[in-house]
Amino acid sequence: MLDRLTLAAGNVDSQPGATSQNIEKIFHLANRAANAHAKLLLLPELSLTGFLPNHPEGNHAAWLRDALAIARQTAERLDGSAVKTLTMMAQQIGIYLSAGVLEDAGNLLYNTQILVGPQGLIGAWRKMHVPMFEMPFYNGGPGPTVVQTPLGRLGANICFDALLPESTRLLAVENVEIVLFPFAADPPPVTRAGWAAWAGPALRARCQENGVFGIACNYLGHVKAAGVEQTFPGGALIVGPRGEILAEQADGDLLIHELNGDDLRAARSEPEYLFRFRRPELYGPLTR
C-alpha cells in the first residue's frame, strides 16, 4: 500500500426508492472528502439504493409482499445507470468511492458493496452471512476477493460479515491490506457511541487477527418503507493492524484519517503477528 494514504468514511441519510437523491448526497460528500485530500471514501451498506427496514410488527405476510415488491423496484444492476453515475462521479472528482447497492442479479438479489474509481468498476462484494430479518430480501454471496488498486490491496466485509472471523480471514489469505467494513446497524442504545461499542470489539479483533487496516462506517438516518420504520445513528471507525482504534467519529458526517504504510509493515514484523502462526492443516473440521 501507499506510504501515506488519507481515507474518509462518510454517512448519508439514504432513502429507499430515492436513488437519484441518494447519488446527489453522495456527490456532495465525495467532494468534501476530496477537498480534504482523501483518496477513498467509504459509504455505508446499501447507501446507494437505500436500506429497507425489516422489523414489522403487524401482518407479516402482507408486509413481506409489499417489501419484496419495493426491493425489486429499487434494486440496481452492476452495469446499470446508478453504478455508471457513481463511476462518472469518481472520475470527475478524482476519488475512489465504495457504496452499498441492492443488486439486481436477475433471478436473485444481493446486498453488494462496490468500489469504483477513475478507471471504472473495480470490485464488488456480496454480503456472505445474511441475518434472519434480512433473509427475505437477498441471498448470501460467495467468498470475497481482494482487488489490487494504486492505494493498496482492498477487500470488503459487509456488516454482519464482520462478526464472523472467517469473513476477514478469507481476505487475509489473499494478502488484503485495507478492509472496508460498511454497516447498517442500530444496536441499543441507538447512538454513535452505542454502535461503536457494539461493532468496535469485532472490528478490532478482525484487524488484529489478520494484521490489516480497517475502515468502517454505519448507516445514518430514518428510513420508512412498506409501513415499517427504522432509525440508524451513523458513526465511523478506523482501526490499525494491531487492533488499535486510530480514529472515531463523534459527530458530523465525515471522518478523515491518514494511514501510514509503515504501521502495516511494522505490525506484520512483530513476534505477535498472529497470521504467521496459522496451521491450516488442522482446520479441516471447521468446514465439516
C-alpha positions in Angstrom: 0.0 0.0 0.0 1.0 3.7 -0.3 3.3 5.0 2.4 0.8 7.7 3.2 -2.9 7.3 2.4 -5.8 9.5 3.5 -9.1 7.8 3.8 -12.6 9.0 4.5 -15.7 7.3 6.0 -18.9 9.1 5.4 -22.6 8.9 6.4 -25.5 9.9 4.2 -29.2 9.6 5.0 -30.0 7.4 2.0 -33.6 6.6 1.4 -35.2 3.5 -0.2 -36.7 4.4 -3.6 -34.7 7.6 -3.8 -31.6 6.5 -5.6 -31.2 9.7 -7.6 -31.4 11.8 -4.5 -29.0 9.4 -2.7 -26.5 9.9 -5.5 -26.7 13.7 -5.1 -26.0 13.4 -1.4 -23.0 11.1 -2.1 -21.7 13.6 -4.7 -21.6 16.4 -2.1 -19.9 14.2 0.5 -17.4 12.9 -2.0 -16.4 16.5 -3.0 -15.8 17.3 0.7 -13.7 14.2 1.1 -11.6 15.0 -1.9 -11.2 18.6 -0.7 -9.8 17.1 2.5 -7.3 15.2 0.3 -8.9 11.8 0.9 -8.2 9.2 -1.9 -11.0 6.9 -0.9 -14.5 7.5 0.6 -16.3 4.6 2.2 -20.1 4.8 2.4 -22.4 2.5 4.4 -24.1 -0.7 3.4 -26.9 -0.1 0.9 -26.2 3.6 0.8 -26.8 3.9 -3.0 -30.2 2.3 -3.1 -31.4 2.8 0.5 -31.9 0.3 3.3 -35.3 -1.4 3.6 -36.5 -1.6 7.2 -37.2 -5.1 8.3 -38.8 -5.2 11.7 -42.6 -5.4 11.0 -45.0 -5.5 14.0 -48.2 -6.1 12.1 -49.3 -8.5 9.4 -46.0 -10.1 8.3 -47.4 -11.8 5.2 -48.8 -8.5 3.8 -45.6 -6.7 4.8 -43.4 -9.3 3.1 -45.2 -9.0 -0.2 -45.0 -5.2 -0.2 -41.4 -5.1 0.9 -40.3 -7.7 -1.7 -42.0 -5.6 -4.4 -40.2 -2.5 -3.3 -36.9 -4.4 -3.2 -37.3 -5.5 -6.8 -38.3 -2.0 -7.8 -35.2 -0.3 -6.2 -32.6 -3.0 -7.0 -29.9 -1.9 -9.5 -27.8 -3.9 -11.9 -24.0 -3.5 -11.6 -23.9 -2.4 -15.2 -26.9 -0.1 -14.7 -27.3 3.6 -14.6 -26.8 4.2 -10.9 -23.4 2.4 -10.8 -22.4 4.1 -14.0 -23.3 7.5 -12.5 -21.2 6.7 -9.4 -18.3 5.8 -11.6 -18.5 9.0 -13.5 -18.6 10.8 -10.2 -15.4 9.1 -9.1 -13.8 10.1 -12.4 -14.9 13.7 -12.2 -13.8 14.2 -8.6 -10.7 12.0 -8.8 -11.5 9.8 -5.8 -12.3 6.1 -5.2 -15.8 5.5 -3.9 -17.2 2.5 -2.1 -21.0 2.3 -1.7 -23.7 -0.3 -1.0 -26.3 -1.3 -3.5 -29.2 -3.7 -3.5 -28.0 -5.7 -6.6 -30.4 -7.0 -9.2 -28.6 -10.1 -10.4 -31.5 -11.3 -12.5 -33.4 -14.1 -10.6 -31.7 -13.2 -7.3 -31.0 -10.1 -5.3 -27.8 -9.4 -3.3 -26.6 -6.9 -0.8 -23.4 -5.8 -2.6 -20.7 -3.3 -1.8 -19.0 -1.9 -4.9 -15.7 0.0 -5.4 -15.4 2.4 -8.3 -12.5 4.7 -9.3 -11.4 6.8 -12.2 -10.8 3.6 -14.2 -14.4 2.3 -13.6 -15.9 -0.5 -11.5 -13.0 -2.2 -9.6 -14.6 -4.5 -7.1 -18.0 -5.9 -6.0 -18.5 -7.9 -2.8 -21.8 -9.6 -1.9 -22.8 -10.0 1.7 -22.0 -13.6 2.7 -23.8 -14.0 6.0 -27.4 -12.8 5.9 -29.0 -12.2 9.3 -32.5 -13.5 9.9 -34.5 -10.4 9.3 -32.8 -9.7 6.0 -33.2 -13.2 4.5 -36.4 -12.3 2.6 -34.6 -9.7 0.6 -31.3 -11.1 -0.7 -29.2 -14.2 -0.9 -25.8 -14.9 0.6 -22.9 -14.2 -1.7 -19.7 -16.2 -2.5 -16.3 -15.8 -0.7 -14.8 -12.3 -1.2 -11.9 -11.4 -3.4 -9.1 -8.8 -3.0 -8.6 -6.2 -5.6 -5.3 -4.5 -6.4 -5.5 -0.7 -6.6 -3.0 2.1 -6.6 -3.9 2.7 -3.0 -3.2 -0.9 -1.9 -4.9 -4.3 -1.8 -8.6 -3.8 -0.8 -11.5 -6.1 0.2 -14.8 -5.8 2.0 -16.9 -7.4 4.7 -20.5 -6.1 4.9 -22.0 -5.5 8.4 -22.9 -8.9 9.8 -19.9 -10.5 8.0 -17.6 -8.6 10.3 -18.9 -10.5 13.3 -17.7 -13.9 11.9 -13.9 -14.2 11.9 -13.8 -16.3 8.8 -15.0 -13.4 6.7 -11.9 -11.3 7.1 -9.6 -14.3 7.2 -10.8 -15.1 3.6 -9.5 -11.7 2.6 -6.3 -12.1 4.6 -5.3 -15.3 2.8 -5.3 -13.2 -0.3 -3.0 -10.6 1.4 -5.5 -7.9 1.9 -4.1 -4.7 3.3 -7.2 -2.5 3.9 -10.6 -4.0 4.7 -13.8 -1.9 4.1 -16.5 -2.6 6.7 -19.8 -0.9 5.7 -22.6 -1.3 8.2 -26.4 -0.7 8.6 -26.8 -1.4 12.3 -28.9 0.0 15.1 -27.9 -1.7 18.3 -29.3 -0.2 21.5 -28.8 2.5 22.6 -29.3 3.9 19.1 -26.3 6.3 19.3 -23.0 6.5 17.6 -21.2 5.6 20.8 -23.6 2.6 21.1 -22.8 1.4 17.6 -19.0 1.9 18.2 -19.2 -0.1 21.5 -21.1 -2.9 19.7 -19.0 -3.0 16.4 -15.7 -2.0 17.8 -14.6 -5.2 19.6 -15.3 -7.3 16.5 -13.5 -4.8 14.2 -10.5 -4.6 16.5 -10.3 -8.4 16.6 -10.6 -8.8 12.8 -7.8 -6.3 12.2 -5.5 -7.7 14.9 -6.1 -11.3 13.9 -5.0 -10.6 10.3 -2.7 -7.6 10.6 -4.8 -5.3 8.4 -6.2 -1.8 8.4 -9.9 -1.5 8.7 -12.3 1.4 7.9 -15.9 1.2 9.0 -19.0 3.4 8.7 -22.6 3.0 9.7 -25.9 4.0 8.1 -27.4 7.3 9.2 -31.0 8.5 9.4 -34.6 7.4 9.5 -35.9 5.1 6.8 -39.5 4.0 6.0 -40.9 1.5 3.5 -43.9 -0.9 3.4 -45.3 0.6 6.6 -42.1 -0.2 8.6 -39.6 2.3 10.0 -36.1 2.1 11.4 -33.5 4.6 12.6 -29.7 4.4 12.3 -27.2 6.5 14.4 -24.3 6.8 11.9 -20.8 6.5 13.2 -17.4 5.6 11.8 -14.2 3.9 13.0 -10.7 3.4 11.6 -8.7 0.6 13.1 -5.0 -0.2 12.8 -3.3 -3.6 12.2 -2.6 -4.2 15.9 -6.4 -3.8 16.6 -6.0 -0.2 17.9 -8.6 2.5 17.3 -6.9 5.1 15.1 -9.9 7.4 14.7 -13.6 7.6 15.7 -16.4 9.8 14.5 -18.0 11.6 17.5 -20.1 14.0 15.4 -20.6 15.2 11.9 -20.9 13.1 8.8 -17.3 12.6 7.6 -14.3 11.0 9.3 -10.9 11.7 7.7 -7.7 9.9 8.7 -4.2 9.4 7.2 -2.8 5.8 7.3 0.9 5.2 7.5 2.0 2.2 5.4 5.0 1.7 7.7 2.5 0.8 10.5 1.3 -2.2 8.5 4.8 -3.4 7.7 5.8 -2.9 11.4 2.7 -4.8 12.7 3.5 -7.7 10.4 7.1 -7.8 11.6 6.1 -8.2 15.3 6.7 -11.5 17.0 3.0 -11.5 17.9 1.8 -11.1 14.3 -1.0 -13.7 14.7 -1.4 -14.6 11.0 2.1 -16.1 11.0 1.0 -18.8 13.3 -1.8 -20.2 11.3 -2.0 -24.1 10.9 -4.4 -24.7 8.0 -3.7 -28.4 8.1 -5.5 -28.5 11.5 -8.7 -26.6 10.4 -10.4 -29.2 8.3 -13.1 -29.9 11.0 -14.2 -26.3 10.8 -15.7 -26.9 7.3 -17.3 -30.3 8.1 
